[in-house]
Amino acid sequence: MGGYGSGNFKARQGKRGTTSSYRRIDSFPIGKRLQYLRKHNQKSSTERIYWRDGSDAKTILFKNRLHVSFGDKLMWICRKLSATLYFALIPNNYGGQDRVYYLCPRCGQRVRYLYLIPPGFMCRVCGKLNYESQQRTKSRHIR
């Protein structure tokens, strides 16, 4: 059957990936870089970002998008990957700079983090990822 009431749901839930298993890119630091672009009337800015695993990526920030390019090792194959990520600027309720959120390339939802899940970047929901705390059972919480 496989419905929500069956025991199979818990087994399937445990096999999902977690957000900490994948590289992610945060949208909030872009707000400060975007403010710098506007202040100095520049069209683009180039910078490197570093993933948690120590590798890095080259980014080019424009006023309405972020272009990310990096090399990736998959097994024995080295390949160059690139993606263009669009973002939305949301006015802050209490003044100050706008908040920046990525638009998920798959669903278009505004999100703070995009995860690099082959074949590209996507939000946590599209990538079917959950948090590590959602993977724990009650027996692991109680000590």
N, C-alpha and C positions, 0 to 999 in steps of 0.2 A: 504494500500500500504506500508507505513512505510519506504520510501526512505529518503535520506538526505534532500530533499526539503519539506518534510511534517512537520507538526507541532509536530508530535510525537517524533521527534529526540530530541528536547529540553526537553520534559518531561522525556525521557529515560536518557538523560545526567544528569539531576538533581538527579537521584536516584543512581548514582555511588558513591562508597565510596571515601573518601579522604585519602591522605597519612598520615595526622595527626591523623586519627582514628585508626591506626594500629601500633604495635610495629615494630621498624626498627633497623637494625644493620648496622653500618657504616664501610666501608672497610679502610678508611684512617688511623685511629689510629693503625691498624694492621701493617702498614709499619714500624712504630717505634719499635714495639715489635718484628717484624721479624728481623730488623737490630740488635737488642739486642741478639737474638738467634744466629745469624751468628757470631757476635763479640765474644761471649763467647762459641761458639762451642757446643751449647746445642741442644738436639733433640726436646724438647717440652717445653712449658711454660703454666702454669695454672693461670687463672685470673677470676675475676667476672666482669660482665658487668651489668649495671643497666638500666632498661627500663624507659621511661618517667612516667609510672604510679607508680613507686616506687618499683616494683618487680625486682628480679635479676635473672641472669643465670650464670652458670659455663661454662667457655670456656677453651678448651685445644688447643693451637696453635701449629701446626706442620709446617714444612718448606713448605708444599704444600697445606695444608687444615686447616680448623678450625672446631672443634667439639663443638657444643653447646648443653647443656642439662639444663633443667629447669622444674619446676613443674608449672602446670597451673590449675586454677579452672574454670571449665565449669559448670555453674549452681551449682549443689551440688556435682558434681563428681570431685575429685582431681586425676590428672593423671600426669605422668612423660613423658616429650617429649624430644627427642633428634634429632639432625640433623648434618650431616657433610656437610660443605660448602667449595667448592673449589674456589681458586682465581687465578688470572693471575697477573704476575709481568710485568709491562710495564716500559722500561727504560725512565728515565727523559731526555728530550732534552738538558737541560742545566747542566747536571751532577747531582751529589747528589744521594740520594737513589731512588730505583725504586718505582713507584706508584703501589698501590695494588688495584685491582678491583675484586669484586666477580663475579663468573660465575653463572648466574641464573640457578637453577636446572631444570627449565622447558624448556627454550629456548636457553640457553647457551650464552646469550648476556653478555658482560662485563658491570657491573653496580657498582655504588658506594654504593647504599643502597639496602638491601634486606628486604622485609616486611614479617612479620609473619601473613599469611592469611591461615586459615585452608584449606587444611590439612598440610601445611608446609610453608617454605620460598619461596618467588618468587619476581621477579622484579615488578616495578610499572605497566608496560605494561601487563604482564601476569595476574596480579591481577586485571586488569581493574580499577586501581585507578587513580584519577586525583588530581591536587592541589586545595586547597580551592579557590584560585583566579580564577580558571576555573569554579567554581560553581556559582560565583557571576553574577548577571545580571547587565545591564547598569544602571538601576534605583538605585541599591545599591551603585554604584560608584559615582554617582553625588549627591552632597550634597549642 
